[in-house]
């Protein structure tokens, strides 16, 4: 067993870890990456990528059912649930192999096994409880990700009470599903299974689903999902969960108590960081509520040790992890130009209609003392929306009244998750309503709604 030596050791190869490793290699550092499972981590193998493949299948099936609107007809439309799952797994496998190629291309050594810090500059790698490698390293990036949280008194058995991992690899489609948690993960799986005919109930403790989104946008999404047939309970607290032939969930609401029954229950109440058994305590890395404490450059309390992605705390998003990985690698190489700006992080939910946002909600802006101008523009009048049959949606923009600066952007509708990037750039550049309104947008496109919403904030929208 030879000792390996690296300038940087990255622990975890998810969208944060493998991107950090590549960026560090671009700076000329000798990099090793430790991974106990498949390259790509949870996101690429069991999260972001395969779940979007499932959601696309649901979208295609739903579109087929509207074929008559486009001049098509068919007989006996059916689907094969196992093939939908297989396609999703195939997409994940291809992505994982792509990461393997990138590691070889960038001369990054992959060290299989489970890592544990044995010193500020030392790592042990084990397999089946036996140490197989030791590493000496100048710097370290912890990118160990997270895992699903549960609620007090409820144990995830991965058979009746499942996580997103089981939800995307079930052998058979459940006839009914109770989703505990109405955030992005819960809503996406609710949309997927409901679209295929599963009876779905979402249980959300907060007053609205997607509680981090603008309230107005959340109401639009909730109304749309209810029209699709999803039962939604908000302001609802899970009191107990019992497993019999299925799952019975006792729920209390302002209107009284109700039992929600499902063949399965999906636990989707959030994620906690994987900080255990890493040896953090032995080297003095500070944690808080299950996450590593970091500064704007993702540096921990110990010099030379950084943490990125889910293990470093919210927002727990793959693209945040990747960006943090770049910032951390740049800082290690002495090339960092900026730290993380949490005001320009896009949030995306991939149900239909899609939801995307950046910056402050209207409520948050007012609470911070801003006088705001709000512009809205629905998809319905857009020529592109009518042409593609996707007229459900709205763009809502929040501007500072005094300077006209964009404070927040919120979209619900088809392709919202693609449209948001323009507004993330605008927010980063401190763009004003007037600059957005005077930016020429291609016609016909859904993004014309951005220009129109900017105009509406000051009463000069052109097509309403």
N, C-alpha and C positions, 0 to 999 in steps of 0.2 A: 504493500500500500504506500504509494508515493505521495508526497505532499505537493498539492497544486498551489501555484502562486498567480495572483491576478492583481491588476490595478483596481479593478472593481468586480465585486461579486454581487449579482442580482439574485435574490431569493424569490422565486415565483415567475412564471413565464406567461402571465395573462397579458391583456392589452396594455397594462402599465409596465410590467417587467420586461417584456420582449422589446418594446419600443425604447425603453430606457437603455437596454443593452445595445441596441443598434446605434442609438444616438451617441453613446459613450464610445463605441467602436469608431464612429465617424470622426471623433475627436482624437483618435489615435491611441486610446486606452486598450490594454489587454483585459478582456472581459470574459468572465465565466457566469453561467446562469444555472441555478439549481432548480430542478422541477421534479416533484414526486409523482406526477401523473403525466397526462398528455401535454405537449407544448400548446400554448394558447390559453391555458387556464380554464376557469369556469365559464367565462364569457364566450370564448370562441367555441368551446366544446359543449357546454350545457346552458348557455345563457343567451346573450345578445343575438348571435348569428343563427343558431338552429331555431330559436323561437321566432325569428323574423321569417324563416322559411315556412314554419307552421302558419303564421299569420297570412302569408301570401296565399297559401292553399285555401284558407278560409275566405280570403278576398276573391279569389278566382271562382270558388263555388258560389259565392253570393252574386258575383257578376253574371255567371251562367244563368242563375235564376231570374235575372233581369234581361235575358237575351232578347225577349220579344220587343223591348223598347228600341233595340238596335237593328231590328229586322230579321232576327234569327229565330229558328224554332228547333226543338229537339224532342225526343221521346225518352222517358225513363232515365232522367238524370240521376246518377248514383256516384258514390265515391268509395274508395277503399282506404279505411282509416290506417291500416298497417302500412300502406304504400306512402301515405302522407308522412307518417313517422319516419319511414325509411329514407325518404327524400331529405328530410331535415337532418337525419344523422349523416347522410352522404355529404351534404353541404359542410357540416361541421368537420368531418374527416378531411375534406379537401383543404379547408382553412388551416387545420393543424399541420398538414403536410407542407403548406405554404410557409408557415412559421419555421418549420425545420429547414427548409431551403434558405430562408433569410438568415438563419443562424450560421449556416455553412458559408453563405455568400460574404457575410461580414466577419468571418473568422472568430466567431463567438463559441467558446467551448461549452457544450451542454453537459451538466453533471447530474445524472439521474439519482434521485433519492430525496430524503427528508433532511432539511437543514436545521442546525441548532448552533447558536452563537456560543462559543466557548471563551471568547475574549473580544475586546474591541476590534481586533484585526484577525480574528480566527473563527473558522466555521467547521463544524463536523457534519458529515453527510452520512446518513444511515439508510440501510435497507433491511426490512424485517427485524428491526431492533439491533442490527449489527453495524458498527461504524465501517464504512467502505472507503471513505475519502476524507482527507483533512485539507483545509484550504487556509492559506495565509493571504490576506488581502489588505490593500491600503484603504479602500472605501467599500461601503456596503449599501445596497438599496433593498429595503424590505418591501416586497410586492406580493405578500402572501394572501391577499384578497379577503373575502368574507364568506359567511355562510348564513342561511336563513335563521332569523330569530323566531321564537315562539312566544306565546303569552303564558303567564303564570298558571300552573296547574294543567297545562296541555303538553303532552309528549308527542313529538313527531315520530310516528312508527314507520313511515314511508310505505305503508300498505293501505291504510284507510285515511290517515292524516298525512298528507304528502307535501312535498316542496315542489318548486318549479322544475327541479331535475326529474322527478318522477312524472310530473305533468306532461313533459315533452317526450316521454318514452313509454307510455302505457301500452300494454299488449292489446287491450280492448278499450273502446270508447265508453266512458261511463254514461249511464242514462241520466244521472243527476249529479251536480257538483255544487258544493257550498264553498265560496271563496271568502276567506277571512282576511280582510284588508283590501281597501279600494284604491291603493296607489297604482303606479304604472304597471307593476308585475301582475297584480290581481286583475286589473281591468283588461290587460292584454290577453290573459288566459281565459277570462270570462268571455271576451269577444270571440276568441277562437272556438271554444267548445260550444257556445251558444249558436254560432254560425253553422256548425255541423249537426245541430239538433239536440244537444245535451241541455237539460233543464238546469239553468244556472241562477244562483242567488249570491249577490255580493253583500257582505256584512262589513260596514265601515264605521268606526267609532266616532270619527269627526263629522261635522254637519254636512259635508259634501264629499263626493268621491274626488280623486285627484286633489287632495287637500292643500297641496303646495302650489296649485295653479290659481290663477285669477278666478274669483268666485263666479263671475259672469260666464266665463269659459266653461267652468266646471258644470254649471247648470245646463249649458247647451249639450255637453257630452252626456250628462246623466239622462236628459230627456231623450236623446238619440238612442242610447243603449236600452232604455225602457221600451221605446218603440220597437226595437229589435227583439224584444221578448225577455230581456234580462230583468229579474227581480232584484231591486236594490233597496237595502236598508241602511240609512245613514243615521248618525247620532245613536248608533246601536252598539251595545257592549256585550261581548261574549261572557256569559256567566259560568257556563260549563260545557264540556264536550264529552259525550258518551258514545262508545263504540258498541254496536250490536251487530246486526246484519249489515248495517250501514253506519252512518254517523248522524247523531242527533245533537244539535247545538242549541242550548238555551240562551236566548238573546233578550236583553232588556232594552226597551226604547221609551221615548217620552209618551208614546201611545199605549204602553203596556208591554207585557212579556209575550214572546212568541218562540216556538220551537221551529228551527230550520233543519230539514232533513236532507241528506244527500248520500248517494252511494259512496262518495269520497268527499273529503274536505281538503282544500288547498290552503296551506298556511302562507300568507303573503303580507306579513305585517312589517317586513323590513329585514335588514341585514346587520350582522355584528362582525367586527373584525377578527381575523385569525391571528391573535396575539399570544395564544397559549403555547407552551412547550417550545418556544423559540429561544429561551435563555435570555430574554430581555432584561429580567431582573438582575441577573448576574453581572451585566455590564452597565446597568444604571439607566436604561432607556425608559423614559417616563411614558406612562399610558394614562388615559382618562376615559372612563366609561367604556372600556373595551377597544379603544383606538390609540394608536401611537400619536403622541403630541409632536407637531411639527411647526416650523415657521413658514413664511411665504415661499421659501426655496426648497421646502420639503425636508429640511434638516431636522433631525431629532435632537433630543437633549444631550446626545453624545457626539462629539466631533467625529466626522467620517462616516456616521451612520444616518441614512435617510430612509424615509418611508413614503410610499405613494399608493394611490388607489384606495380600495375599500378599507385596508388596514389603517389608513391615516385619517379616516373619518369622512363625514358627508361633505358634499353630495356624492353619493355612491353610484357613479356613472362611469361607463367604460371610457368614454372620450375624455373625461376628467383625469382618469388614471393615466392615459396615454400622454396627455399634456403635462401632467405632473412629472411623468418619467423624463420628458424632454427637459423640463426645468431643472430637475435634480441632476441629470447627466451634465447639462450645461454648467451648473454651479460647481460640480465636482471638477470639471475641466477648466474652471476659471473663466468661462465664457458666458455666464448668465447675464442677460440684459434686463430681465424682469422676472418678478415672482408670479405667483398665481393671483389672478384677479377674479374673485368669485362673483363679481357683478356682470361678467360677460360669459357665463356658463350656460349653454343651451340645455333645455330639458325637453325630452321627447317621449311621447307615448304612442305606440304603433297600432292601436286599435283602429277601427274605422267608424266615425271620422277620426283622423289622426289629430294629435294635440302637440303643440310645440311652443316654447316660450323662452325668453331671455330677459334678464333684468327684473325690475320691481313690478309687482302687481299694482293695480290702481289703489287698492287698500293700503299696501305697504308704503307707497309714495306719499299718500295723504298723511299716514301715521308719522312719517319722517318730517312732516312740515312743509312739503312741497304744495304749491298751488299748481294744479295740473290741467292740461288740456287733453281730452281724450278723443281720438278719432276711431271710427268703426267703418268697415265696409264689408257687406256680405258677399258671398260667392254668387248668389242667385243672379245678379245682373250681368255677370261676366260671360262674354261670348264663349270662352274656352270651357268654363264650367258647364254651360248648357250643352256644348258640343260633345263633351265626354260623359255627360249624365251625372255630374258630381256637383250639384248646386247647394248642397248642405255645407255651410261653413261661414266663418267670419274671421276677419283680421281686426284686432284691437290694438291700438298703439297709444301709449301713455307718454306725454311730453311735459317738460317743465314749462310753465306758463311764461316765466320771466325771460329765459334764454332760448326757449324752443328746443332744448336738447331732449333726445330720446331717452326716456327713463326705463321703459319696459315695452316689450312686444309680445303679443299673445295671438296664436293662430289655432283655430279648430277647423278641420276640413281635409279634403283630399290633398295629399302631398305636403301637408303642413311641415313635416319633418325635413323635407328638402328645402322648403321656402324659408325656413328660419335662419339659414346661414347668412343671407343678405342682411338680416337684421342684427345678427351677432357682430358682423363686420361694422355695421352702422353704429351699434352701441360702443364698440371698441374705439371707434374714431370720433366719438362724441358728436355724432351727426344730429342735425336739427330736422324738424318737420319740413322746413322749406327745401332743404337739400334732398330729402327723400322724395318730396312732391315733384321737384324739378329734375329728378333723375329719370331719363327716358327708359321706360320698361317695354319690352317686346310685346307685340300684340299678335295673336291672342294668347295670353298666358294667365295662369292663376295669380302670379305675382303682381299683376296690375292692381290687385286689391291692396297691396302694400302702399303703392303710390296714392291710391284713392283714399285709403284710411288716413294717410298723412294729410291730405287735403281736407278731409272731413273734420280733422281736429281744429281747423280754422275756418270752416264753413265754405270751402272752395272745391269740394269733391265734384267731379265732372259728370259722373254717370249715375247719380241718384238725386 
